[in-house]
Amino acid sequence: MFGLSLLELLVIAALVALVWYAVRRRGRRRAPSKGEPGGGPPVEDMVKCLVCGDFVPARSPASCGRDDCPYRA
């Protein structure tokens, strides 16, 4: 009923491998990693608040809301 020759099995296996390889390659091209340019939001340096321990952006630190916070809003 399903008598496939060796050549037919090899052709089917080659087609499956080709489709699998194409899908993998297309997925890599569409989703660049975060280390590559254009791969995600820009990385920003952070500093630790000495009072509460939260990390805030170094360029524009915001107050954590506590009275003794060194970063005033």
All heavy atoms as a GROMACS GRO file, in nm:
protein
  549
    1MET      N    1   0.082  -0.118   0.000
    1MET     CA    2   0.000   0.000   0.000
    1MET      C    3   0.087   0.126   0.000
    1MET      O    4   0.065   0.217  -0.078
    1MET     CB    5  -0.093  -0.002   0.120
    1MET     CG    6  -0.184   0.114   0.128
    1MET     SD    7  -0.299   0.088   0.264
    1MET     CE    8  -0.402   0.226   0.238
    2PHE      N    9   0.181   0.134   0.093
    2PHE     CA   10   0.270   0.249   0.100
    2PHE      C   11   0.411   0.210   0.056
    2PHE      O   12   0.508   0.247   0.118
    2PHE     CB   13   0.276   0.305   0.242
    2PHE     CG   14   0.148   0.369   0.284
    2PHE    CD1   15   0.066   0.309   0.378
    2PHE    CD2   16   0.107   0.490   0.230
    2PHE    CE1   17  -0.053   0.367   0.418
    2PHE    CE2   18  -0.011   0.549   0.270
    2PHE     CZ   19  -0.091   0.488   0.363
    3GLY      N   20   0.424   0.140  -0.049
    3GLY     CA   21   0.553   0.094  -0.095
    3GLY      C   22   0.631   0.209  -0.158
    3GLY      O   23   0.614   0.242  -0.275
    4LEU      N   24   0.716   0.270  -0.080
    4LEU     CA   25   0.800   0.379  -0.129
    4LEU      C   26   0.940   0.325  -0.157
    4LEU      O   27   0.996   0.250  -0.076
    4LEU     CB   28   0.808   0.492  -0.027
    4LEU     CG   29   0.678   0.564   0.007
    4LEU    CD1   30   0.699   0.664   0.118
    4LEU    CD2   31   0.622   0.633  -0.115
    5SER      N   32   0.995   0.367  -0.266
    5SER     CA   33   1.130   0.323  -0.299
    5SER      C   34   1.230   0.404  -0.218
    5SER      O   35   1.197   0.506  -0.157
    5SER     CB   36   1.156   0.340  -0.449
    5SER     OG   37   1.162   0.477  -0.481
    6LEU      N   38   1.354   0.358  -0.219
    6LEU     CA   39   1.460   0.427  -0.147
    6LEU      C   40   1.479   0.568  -0.201
    6LEU      O   41   1.498   0.663  -0.124
    6LEU     CB   42   1.590   0.346  -0.157
    6LEU     CG   43   1.710   0.405  -0.082
    6LEU    CD1   44   1.679   0.415   0.067
    6LEU    CD2   45   1.833   0.322  -0.105
    7LEU      N   46   1.471   0.585  -0.330
    7LEU     CA   47   1.486   0.718  -0.391
    7LEU      C   48   1.375   0.812  -0.345
    7LEU      O   49   1.401   0.928  -0.313
    7LEU     CB   50   1.487   0.706  -0.543
    7LEU     CG   51   1.505   0.838  -0.619
    7LEU    CD1   52   1.639   0.901  -0.583
    7LEU    CD2   53   1.494   0.817  -0.768
    8GLU      N   54   1.252   0.764  -0.339
    8GLU     CA   55   1.141   0.848  -0.294
    8GLU      C   56   1.159   0.888  -0.146
    8GLU      O   57   1.132   1.002  -0.108
    8GLU     CB   58   1.009   0.775  -0.312
    8GLU     CG   59   0.970   0.760  -0.458
    8GLU     CD   60   0.848   0.672  -0.477
    8GLU    OE1   61   0.824   0.583  -0.391
    8GLU    OE2   62   0.777   0.692  -0.576
    9LEU      N   63   1.205   0.796  -0.064
    9LEU     CA   64   1.231   0.828   0.076
    9LEU      C   65   1.341   0.933   0.090
    9LEU      O   66   1.332   1.024   0.173
    9LEU     CB   67   1.268   0.701   0.154
    9LEU     CG   68   1.155   0.602   0.178
    9LEU    CD1   69   1.210   0.475   0.243
    9LEU    CD2   70   1.047   0.664   0.265
   10LEU      N   71   1.446   0.922   0.009
   10LEU     CA   72   1.554   1.021   0.014
   10LEU      C   73   1.507   1.159  -0.031
   10LEU      O   74   1.545   1.260   0.027
   10LEU     CB   75   1.672   0.973  -0.072
   10LEU     CG   76   1.751   0.855  -0.017
   10LEU    CD1   77   1.858   0.812  -0.117
   10LEU    CD2   78   1.814   0.891   0.116
   11VAL      N   79   1.422   1.164  -0.133
   11VAL     CA   80   1.368   1.291  -0.180
   11VAL      C   81   1.280   1.354  -0.073
   11VAL      O   82   1.289   1.474  -0.046
   11VAL     CB   83   1.290   1.273  -0.313
   11VAL    CG1   84   1.212   1.398  -0.349
   11VAL    CG2   85   1.385   1.236  -0.426
   12ILE      N   86   1.197   1.276  -0.008
   12ILE     CA   87   1.111   1.327   0.100
   12ILE      C   88   1.196   1.379   0.215
   12ILE      O   89   1.172   1.487   0.269
   12ILE     CB   90   1.012   1.219   0.146
   12ILE    CG1   91   0.909   1.193   0.036
   12ILE    CG2   92   0.942   1.260   0.275
   12ILE    CD1   93   0.819   1.074   0.062
   13ALA      N   94   1.298   1.303   0.253
   13ALA     CA   95   1.387   1.345   0.362
   13ALA      C   96   1.460   1.474   0.325
   13ALA      O   97   1.475   1.565   0.409
   13ALA     CB   98   1.486   1.235   0.395
   14ALA      N   99   1.503   1.488   0.201
   14ALA     CA  100   1.571   1.609   0.157
   14ALA      C  101   1.477   1.729   0.160
   14ALA      O  102   1.516   1.839   0.200
   14ALA     CB  103   1.628   1.589   0.017
   15LEU      N  104   1.353   1.710   0.119
   15LEU     CA  105   1.255   1.819   0.122
   15LEU      C  106   1.224   1.864   0.265
   15LEU      O  107   1.216   1.983   0.293
   15LEU     CB  108   1.126   1.777   0.050
   15LEU     CG  109   1.134   1.768  -0.102
   15LEU    CD1  110   1.005   1.712  -0.158
   15LEU    CD2  111   1.162   1.905  -0.162
   16VAL      N  112   1.209   1.768   0.354
   16VAL     CA  113   1.183   1.801   0.495
   16VAL      C  114   1.302   1.877   0.552
   16VAL      O  115   1.285   1.978   0.622
   16VAL     CB  116   1.153   1.673   0.575
   16VAL    CG1  117   1.155   1.701   0.725
   16VAL    CG2  118   1.020   1.615   0.533
   17ALA      N  119   1.423   1.832   0.523
   17ALA     CA  120   1.542   1.901   0.573
   17ALA      C  121   1.553   2.041   0.515
   17ALA      O  122   1.589   2.136   0.585
   17ALA     CB  123   1.667   1.819   0.539
   18LEU      N  124   1.521   2.059   0.389
   18LEU     CA  125   1.527   2.191   0.325
   18LEU      C  126   1.426   2.286   0.388
   18LEU      O  127   1.459   2.402   0.418
   18LEU     CB  128   1.501   2.176   0.175
   18LEU     CG  129   1.508   2.305   0.094
   18LEU    CD1  130   1.651   2.357   0.094
   18LEU    CD2  131   1.461   2.280  -0.048
   19VAL      N  132   1.304   2.241   0.411
   19VAL     CA  133   1.203   2.325   0.474
   19VAL      C  134   1.244   2.360   0.616
   19VAL      O  135   1.232   2.475   0.660
   19VAL     CB  136   1.064   2.256   0.471
   19VAL    CG1  137   0.964   2.327   0.559
   19VAL    CG2  138   1.013   2.247   0.328
   20TRP      N  139   1.292   2.263   0.691
   20TRP     CA  140   1.336   2.288   0.829
   20TRP      C  141   1.449   2.390   0.832
   20TRP      O  142   1.448   2.482   0.914
   20TRP     CB  143   1.380   2.156   0.892
   20TRP     CG  144   1.433   2.170   1.031
   20TRP    CD1  145   1.362   2.190   1.145
   20TRP    CD2  146   1.570   2.167   1.070
   20TRP    NE1  147   1.446   2.199   1.253
   20TRP    CE2  148   1.575   2.184   1.209
   20TRP    CE3  149   1.690   2.149   1.000
   20TRP    CZ2  150   1.695   2.186   1.279
   20TRP    CZ3  151   1.808   2.151   1.070
   20TRP    CH2  152   1.810   2.169   1.209
   21TYR      N  153   1.546   2.376   0.744
   21TYR     CA  154   1.659   2.469   0.738
   21TYR      C  155   1.610   2.609   0.701
   21TYR      O  156   1.653   2.709   0.759
   21TYR     CB  157   1.762   2.419   0.637
   21TYR     CG  158   1.881   2.510   0.622
   21TYR    CD1  159   1.979   2.514   0.720
   21TYR    CD2  160   1.894   2.593   0.512
   21TYR    CE1  161   2.089   2.598   0.707
   21TYR    CE2  162   2.003   2.677   0.498
   21TYR     CZ  163   2.100   2.679   0.596
   21TYR     OH  164   2.207   2.763   0.584
   22ALA      N  165   1.518   2.621   0.605
   22ALA     CA  166   1.466   2.752   0.563
   22ALA      C  167   1.390   2.820   0.676
   22ALA      O  168   1.404   2.941   0.697
   22ALA     CB  169   1.378   2.736   0.440
   23VAL      N  170   1.310   2.746   0.750
   23VAL     CA  171   1.235   2.804   0.861
   23VAL      C  172   1.330   2.850   0.970
   23VAL      O  173   1.312   2.959   1.026
   23VAL     CB  174   1.132   2.701   0.915
   23VAL    CG1  175   1.074   2.746   1.048
   23VAL    CG2  176   1.022   2.678   0.814
   24ARG      N  177   1.430   2.772   1.002
   24ARG     CA  178   1.528   2.812   1.104
   24ARG      C  179   1.603   2.938   1.062
   24ARG      O  180   1.623   3.028   1.142
   24ARG     CB  181   1.629   2.699   1.124
   24ARG     CG  182   1.609   2.625   1.252
   24ARG     CD  183   1.719   2.527   1.281
   24ARG     NE  184   1.847   2.592   1.293
   24ARG     CZ  185   1.963   2.531   1.278
   24ARG    NH1  186   1.966   2.404   1.251
   24ARG    NH2  187   2.076   2.596   1.292
   25ARG      N  188   1.644   2.943   0.938
   25ARG     CA  189   1.720   3.058   0.889
   25ARG      C  190   1.634   3.184   0.887
   25ARG      O  191   1.680   3.291   0.921
   25ARG     CB  192   1.775   3.027   0.751
   25ARG     CG  193   1.873   3.125   0.701
   25ARG     CD  194   1.954   3.062   0.589
   25ARG     NE  195   2.032   3.159   0.519
   25ARG     CZ  196   2.152   3.200   0.554
   25ARG    NH1  197   2.206   3.148   0.662
   25ARG    NH2  198   2.217   3.288   0.484
   26ARG      N  199   1.509   3.170   0.848
   26ARG     CA  200   1.420   3.285   0.844
   26ARG      C  201   1.393   3.338   0.985
   26ARG      O  202   1.386   3.458   1.008
   26ARG     CB  203   1.287   3.246   0.779
   26ARG     CG  204   1.194   3.362   0.764
   26ARG     CD  205   1.070   3.322   0.691
   26ARG     NE  206   0.985   3.437   0.672
   26ARG     CZ  207   0.857   3.432   0.652
   26ARG    NH1  208   0.797   3.315   0.646
   26ARG    NH2  209   0.787   3.541   0.638
   27GLY      N  210   1.379   3.250   1.082
   27GLY     CA  211   1.358   3.290   1.220
   27GLY      C  212   1.476   3.366   1.277
   27GLY      O  213   1.460   3.460   1.353
   28ARG      N  214   1.596   3.327   1.240
   28ARG     CA  215   1.715   3.398   1.288
   28ARG      C  216   1.724   3.538   1.230
   28ARG      O  217   1.766   3.631   1.295
   28ARG     CB  218   1.841   3.321   1.248
   28ARG     CG  219   1.869   3.202   1.331
   28ARG     CD  220   2.000   3.143   1.292
   28ARG     NE  221   2.021   3.016   1.356
   28ARG     CZ  222   2.114   2.930   1.322
   28ARG    NH1  223   2.194   2.957   1.222
   28ARG    NH2  224   2.126   2.818   1.385
   29ARG      N  225   1.687   3.552   1.104
   29ARG     CA  226   1.696   3.680   1.037
   29ARG      C  227   1.593   3.779   1.092
   29ARG      O  228   1.616   3.898   1.098
   29ARG     CB  229   1.674   3.662   0.887
   29ARG     CG  230   1.749   3.762   0.806
   29ARG     CD  231   1.738   3.737   0.659
   29ARG     NE  232   1.738   3.596   0.626
   29ARG     CZ  233   1.674   3.544   0.524
   29ARG    NH1  234   1.605   3.620   0.444
   29ARG    NH2  235   1.679   3.415   0.499
   30ARG      N  236   1.477   3.730   1.133
   30ARG     CA  237   1.370   3.818   1.180
   30ARG      C  238   1.391   3.867   1.322
   30ARG      O  239   1.345   3.974   1.357
   30ARG     CB  240   1.236   3.745   1.174
   30ARG     CG  241   1.182   3.735   1.037
   30ARG     CD  242   1.044   3.686   1.046
   30ARG     NE  243   0.969   3.742   0.936
   30ARG     CZ  244   0.840   3.734   0.925
   30ARG    NH1  245   0.771   3.673   1.018
   30ARG    NH2  246   0.778   3.786   0.823
   31ALA      N  247   1.454   3.791   1.407
   31ALA     CA  248   1.466   3.828   1.548
   31ALA      C  249   1.613   3.842   1.586
   31ALA      O  250   1.674   3.750   1.635
   31ALA     CB  251   1.401   3.720   1.634
   32PRO      N  252   1.670   3.962   1.565
   32PRO     CA  253   1.810   3.980   1.606
   32PRO      C  254   1.821   3.978   1.758
   32PRO      O  255   1.726   4.013   1.828
   32PRO     CB  256   1.846   4.117   1.549
   32PRO     CG  257   1.718   4.186   1.527
   32PRO     CD  258   1.615   4.080   1.502
   33SER      N  259   1.935   3.936   1.805
   33SER     CA  260   1.952   3.930   1.950
   33SER      C  261   1.968   4.071   2.005
   33SER      O  262   1.995   4.166   1.933
   33SER     CB  263   2.075   3.845   1.984
   33SER     OG  264   2.191   3.912   1.942
   34LYS      N  265   1.955   4.085   2.135
   34LYS     CA  266   1.960   4.217   2.196
   34LYS      C  267   2.100   4.278   2.190
   34LYS      O  268   2.115   4.397   2.206
   34LYS     CB  269   1.912   4.209   2.340
   34LYS     CG  270   1.765   4.178   2.346
   34LYS     CD  271   1.710   4.200   2.482
   34LYS     CE  272   1.564   4.165   2.481
   34LYS     NZ  273   1.481   4.257   2.545
   35GLY      N  274   2.202   4.198   2.168
   35GLY     CA  275   2.337   4.251   2.157
   35GLY      C  276   2.366   4.315   2.022
   35GLY      O  277   2.461   4.390   2.008
   36GLU      N  278   2.283   4.286   1.922
   36GLU     CA  279   2.306   4.340   1.789
   36GLU      C  280   2.234   4.473   1.773
   36GLU      O  281   2.137   4.500   1.842
   36GLU     CB  282   2.254   4.241   1.684
   36GLU     CG  283   2.327   4.110   1.685
   36GLU     CD  284   2.266   4.011   1.588
   36GLU    OE1  285   2.178   4.050   1.510
   36GLU    OE2  286   2.307   3.895   1.592
   37PRO      N  287   2.283   4.558   1.682
   37PRO     CA  288   2.214   4.686   1.659
   37PRO      C  289   2.071   4.662   1.613
   37PRO      O  290   2.043   4.578   1.530
   37PRO     CB  291   2.296   4.750   1.547
   37PRO     CG  292   2.426   4.679   1.547
   37PRO     CD  293   2.402   4.542   1.603
   38GLY      N  294   1.979   4.738   1.670
   38GLY     CA  295   1.839   4.724   1.634
   38GLY      C  296   1.773   4.603   1.696
   38GLY      O  297   1.663   4.567   1.660
   39GLY      N  298   1.836   4.539   1.793
   39GLY     CA  299   1.783   4.418   1.851
   39GLY      C  300   1.702   4.437   1.976
   39GLY      O  301   1.661   4.342   2.038
   40GLY      N  302   1.678   4.558   2.017
   40GLY     CA  303   1.600   4.580   2.138
   40GLY      C  304   1.618   4.722   2.188
   40GLY      O  305   1.680   4.804   2.122
   41PRO      N  306   1.565   4.750   2.304
   41PRO     CA  307   1.578   4.884   2.358
   41PRO      C  308   1.724   4.915   2.394
   41PRO      O  309   1.801   4.824   2.423
   41PRO     CB  310   1.490   4.882   2.483
   41PRO     CG  311   1.477   4.739   2.519
   41PRO     CD  312   1.489   4.662   2.392
   42PRO      N  313   1.761   5.042   2.392
   42PRO     CA  314   1.900   5.076   2.426
   42PRO      C  315   1.932   5.042   2.571
   42PRO      O  316   1.846   5.048   2.659
   42PRO     CB  317   1.906   5.227   2.402
   42PRO     CG  318   1.765   5.273   2.406
   42PRO     CD  319   1.681   5.158   2.362
   43VAL      N  320   2.055   5.007   2.594
   43VAL     CA  321   2.102   4.973   2.729
   43VAL      C  322   2.138   5.102   2.802
   43VAL      O  323   2.198   5.192   2.744
   43VAL     CB  324   2.224   4.879   2.720
   43VAL    CG1  325   2.277   4.848   2.858
   43VAL    CG2  326   2.186   4.752   2.648
   44GLU      N  327   2.100   5.111   2.927
   44GLU     CA  328   2.124   5.232   3.004
   44GLU      C  329   2.192   5.196   3.135
   44GLU      O  330   2.159   5.097   3.199
   44GLU     CB  331   1.990   5.301   3.032
   44GLU     CG  332   2.003   5.441   3.082
   44GLU     CD  333   1.869   5.513   3.083
   44GLU    OE1  334   1.778   5.473   3.010
   44GLU    OE2  335   1.858   5.610   3.159
   45ASP      N  336   2.291   5.279   3.176
   45ASP     CA  337   2.358   5.257   3.303
   45ASP      C  338   2.264   5.290   3.418
   45ASP      O  339   2.183   5.382   3.410
   45ASP     CB  340   2.482   5.346   3.314
   45ASP     CG  341   2.593   5.300   3.222
   45ASP    OD1  342   2.601   5.179   3.195
   45ASP    OD2  343   2.671   5.385   3.178
   46MET      N  344   2.276   5.213   3.525
   46MET     CA  345   2.190   5.232   3.642
   46MET      C  346   2.278   5.256   3.765
   46MET      O  347   2.392   5.212   3.771
   46MET     CB  348   2.104   5.107   3.665
   46MET     CG  349   2.021   5.062   3.545
   46MET     SD  350   1.889   5.173   3.508
   46MET     CE  351   1.765   5.116   3.620
   47VAL      N  352   2.222   5.327   3.862
   47VAL     CA  353   2.288   5.348   3.992
   47VAL      C  354   2.194   5.303   4.102
   47VAL      O  355   2.072   5.310   4.087
   47VAL     CB  356   2.329   5.496   4.013
   47VAL    CG1  357   2.437   5.536   3.916
   47VAL    CG2  358   2.210   5.588   4.002
   48LYS      N  359   2.252   5.259   4.211
   48LYS     CA  360   2.171   5.209   4.322
   48LYS      C  361   2.142   5.322   4.419
   48LYS      O  362   2.232   5.396   4.459
   48LYS     CB  363   2.246   5.097   4.393
   48LYS     CG  364   2.167   5.027   4.500
   48LYS     CD  365   2.244   4.909   4.556
   48LYS     CE  366   2.162   4.836   4.658
   48LYS     NZ  367   2.234   4.720   4.710
   49CYS      N  368   2.015   5.337   4.457
   49CYS     CA  369   1.977   5.435   4.557
   49CYS      C  370   2.033   5.390   4.691
   49CYS      O  371   2.016   5.275   4.732
   49CYS     CB  372   1.825   5.446   4.563
   49CYS     SG  373   1.766   5.559   4.693
   50LEU      N  374   2.101   5.481   4.760
   50LEU     CA  375   2.164   5.446   4.886
   50LEU      C  376   2.063   5.428   4.999
   50LEU      O  377   2.093   5.366   5.100
   50LEU     CB  378   2.265   5.555   4.925
   50LEU     CG  379   2.378   5.577   4.824
   50LEU    CD1  380   2.463   5.695   4.864
   50LEU    CD2  381   2.461   5.452   4.811
   51VAL      N  382   1.942   5.478   4.981
   51VAL     CA  383   1.841   5.471   5.086
   51VAL      C  384   1.756   5.345   5.074
   51VAL      O  385   1.746   5.266   5.167
   51VAL     CB  386   1.751   5.597   5.082
   51VAL    CG1  387   1.639   5.587   5.183
   51VAL    CG2  388   1.834   5.721   5.106
   52CYS      N  389   1.695   5.326   4.957
   52CYS     CA  390   1.600   5.214   4.944
   52CYS      C  391   1.658   5.093   4.871
   52CYS      O  392   1.602   4.985   4.875
   52CYS     CB  393   1.474   5.260   4.874
   52CYS     SG  394   1.499   5.310   4.702
   53GLY      N  395   1.770   5.112   4.796
   53GLY     CA  396   1.832   5.000   4.726
   53GLY      C  397   1.780   4.977   4.586
   53GLY      O  398   1.827   4.887   4.518
   54ASP      N  399   1.682   5.056   4.542
   54ASP     CA  400   1.632   5.044   4.406
   54ASP      C  401   1.737   5.096   4.308
   54ASP      O  402   1.817   5.183   4.340
   54ASP     CB  403   1.504   5.125   4.386
   54ASP     CG  404   1.383   5.057   4.448
   54ASP    OD1  405   1.394   4.939   4.484
   54ASP    OD2  406   1.278   5.123   4.458
   55PHE      N  407   1.733   5.042   4.185
   55PHE     CA  408   1.821   5.091   4.081
   55PHE      C  409   1.745   5.190   3.994
   55PHE      O  410   1.632   5.163   3.953
   55PHE     CB  411   1.875   4.974   3.997
   55PHE     CG  412   1.981   4.897   4.068
   55PHE    CD1  413   1.948   4.791   4.151
   55PHE    CD2  414   2.115   4.931   4.053
   55PHE    CE1  415   2.047   4.720   4.217
   55PHE    CE2  416   2.212   4.861   4.119
   55PHE     CZ  417   2.179   4.755   4.202
   56VAL      N  418   1.808   5.305   3.970
   56VAL     CA  419   1.746   5.412   3.890
   56VAL      C  420   1.841   5.448   3.777
   56VAL      O  421   1.962   5.426   3.787
   56VAL     CB  422   1.715   5.535   3.977
   56VAL    CG1  423   1.609   5.503   4.081
   56VAL    CG2  424   1.840   5.588   4.045
   57PRO      N  425   1.789   5.505   3.666
   57PRO     CA  426   1.876   5.544   3.555
   57PRO      C  427   1.980   5.646   3.600
   57PRO      O  428   1.949   5.741   3.672
   57PRO     CB  429   1.780   5.605   3.453
   57PRO     CG  430   1.646   5.552   3.488
   57PRO     CD  431   1.648   5.528   3.634
   58ALA      N  432   2.105   5.628   3.556
   58ALA     CA  433   2.213   5.717   3.599
   58ALA      C  434   2.197   5.857   3.541
   58ALA      O  435   2.231   5.956   3.606
   58ALA     CB  436   2.347   5.658   3.559
   59ARG      N  437   2.147   5.868   3.418
   59ARG     CA  438   2.135   6.000   3.354
   59ARG      C  439   2.023   6.084   3.413
   59ARG      O  440   2.035   6.205   3.424
   59ARG     CB  441   2.113   5.984   3.205
   59ARG     CG  442   2.241   5.966   3.129
   59ARG     CD  443   2.221   5.995   2.985
   59ARG     NE  444   2.201   5.869   2.915
   59ARG     CZ  445   2.158   5.859   2.792
   59ARG    NH1  446   2.126   5.965   2.724
   59ARG    NH2  447   2.145   5.742   2.736
   60SER      N  448   1.913   6.022   3.447
   60SER     CA  449   1.799   6.099   3.501
   60SER      C  450   1.736   6.021   3.616
   60SER      O  451   1.627   5.966   3.602
   60SER     CB  452   1.697   6.125   3.392
   60SER     OG  453   1.652   6.002   3.337
   61PRO      N  454   1.803   6.017   3.731
   61PRO     CA  455   1.748   5.942   3.844
   61PRO      C  456   1.621   6.008   3.897
   61PRO      O  457   1.610   6.130   3.902
   61PRO     CB  458   1.860   5.944   3.947
   61PRO     CG  459   1.945   6.059   3.910
   61PRO     CD  460   1.931   6.079   3.764
   62ALA      N  461   1.525   5.928   3.933
   62ALA     CA  462   1.399   5.977   3.988
   62ALA      C  463   1.389   5.940   4.134
   62ALA      O  464   1.449   5.842   4.179
   62ALA     CB  465   1.283   5.917   3.910
   63SER      N  466   1.314   6.016   4.206
   63SER     CA  467   1.296   5.992   4.348
   63SER      C  468   1.214   5.866   4.371
   63SER      O  469   1.122   5.835   4.295
   63SER     CB  470   1.224   6.112   4.411
   63SER     OG  471   1.191   6.084   4.545
   64CYS      N  472   1.247   5.794   4.476
   64CYS     CA  473   1.171   5.674   4.510
   64CYS      C  474   1.049   5.708   4.595
   64CYS      O  475   0.968   5.622   4.623
   64CYS     CB  476   1.261   5.573   4.582
   64CYS     SG  477   1.327   5.633   4.738
   65GLY      N  478   1.037   5.834   4.638
   65GLY     CA  479   0.921   5.876   4.715
   65GLY      C  480   0.948   5.887   4.864
   65GLY      O  481   0.865   5.940   4.938
   66ARG      N  482   1.060   5.841   4.909
   66ARG     CA  483   1.093   5.852   5.052
   66ARG      C  484   1.146   5.991   5.080
   66ARG      O  485   1.204   6.058   4.994
   66ARG     CB  486   1.195   5.746   5.090
   66ARG     CG  487   1.137   5.606   5.080
   66ARG     CD  488   1.237   5.500   5.112
   66ARG     NE  489   1.302   5.524   5.239
   66ARG     CZ  490   1.362   5.431   5.310
   66ARG    NH1  491   1.363   5.307   5.266
   66ARG    NH2  492   1.421   5.458   5.424
   67ASP      N  493   1.129   6.037   5.203
   67ASP     CA  494   1.172   6.172   5.242
   67ASP      C  495   1.324   6.187   5.237
   67ASP      O  496   1.376   6.294   5.205
   67ASP     CB  497   1.123   6.206   5.382
   67ASP     CG  498   0.972   6.224   5.385
   67ASP    OD1  499   0.914   6.257   5.279
   67ASP    OD2  500   0.912   6.205   5.494
   68ASP      N  501   1.396   6.080   5.267
   68ASP     CA  502   1.543   6.089   5.271
   68ASP      C  503   1.610   6.043   5.141
   68ASP      O  504   1.729   6.017   5.138
   68ASP     CB  505   1.596   6.009   5.390
   68ASP     CG  506   1.547   5.865   5.391
   68ASP    OD1  507   1.456   5.832   5.311
   68ASP    OD2  508   1.598   5.785   5.470
   69CYS      N  509   1.534   6.036   5.032
   69CYS     CA  510   1.588   5.993   4.904
   69CYS      C  511   1.684   6.099   4.850
   69CYS      O  512   1.651   6.219   4.848
   69CYS     CB  513   1.476   5.970   4.803
   69CYS     SG  514   1.535   5.915   4.642
   70PRO      N  515   1.804   6.059   4.806
   70PRO     CA  516   1.900   6.157   4.755
   70PRO      C  517   1.863   6.210   4.615
   70PRO      O  518   1.916   6.310   4.572
   70PRO     CB  519   2.031   6.079   4.749
   70PRO     CG  520   1.991   5.936   4.740
   70PRO     CD  521   1.861   5.924   4.811
   71TYR      N  522   1.771   6.144   4.547
   71TYR     CA  523   1.732   6.186   4.413
   71TYR      C  524   1.597   6.256   4.421
   71TYR      O  525   1.492   6.194   4.424
   71TYR     CB  526   1.723   6.065   4.318
   71TYR     CG  527   1.849   5.984   4.317
   71TYR    CD1  528   1.851   5.856   4.370
   71TYR    CD2  529   1.966   6.035   4.262
   71TYR    CE1  530   1.967   5.781   4.368
   71TYR    CE2  531   2.082   5.961   4.261
   71TYR     CZ  532   2.082   5.835   4.314
   71TYR     OH  533   2.198   5.760   4.313
   72ARG      N  534   1.600   6.385   4.424
   72ARG     CA  535   1.475   6.464   4.435
   72ARG      C  536   1.409   6.478   4.298
   72ARG      O  537   1.478   6.493   4.198
   72ARG     CB  538   1.503   6.602   4.491
   72ARG     CG  539   1.557   6.601   4.630
   72ARG     CD  540   1.449   6.562   4.726
   72ARG     NE  541   1.509   6.540   4.860
   72ARG     CZ  542   1.445   6.483   4.957
   72ARG    NH1  543   1.322   6.443   4.939
   72ARG    NH2  544   1.502   6.465   5.072
   73ALA      N  545   1.279   6.474   4.297
   73ALA     CA  546   1.206   6.488   4.170
   73ALA      C  547   1.200   6.631   4.123
   73ALA      O  548   1.218   6.725   4.187
   73ALA     CB  549   1.066   6.434   4.186
   0.00000   0.00000   0.00000
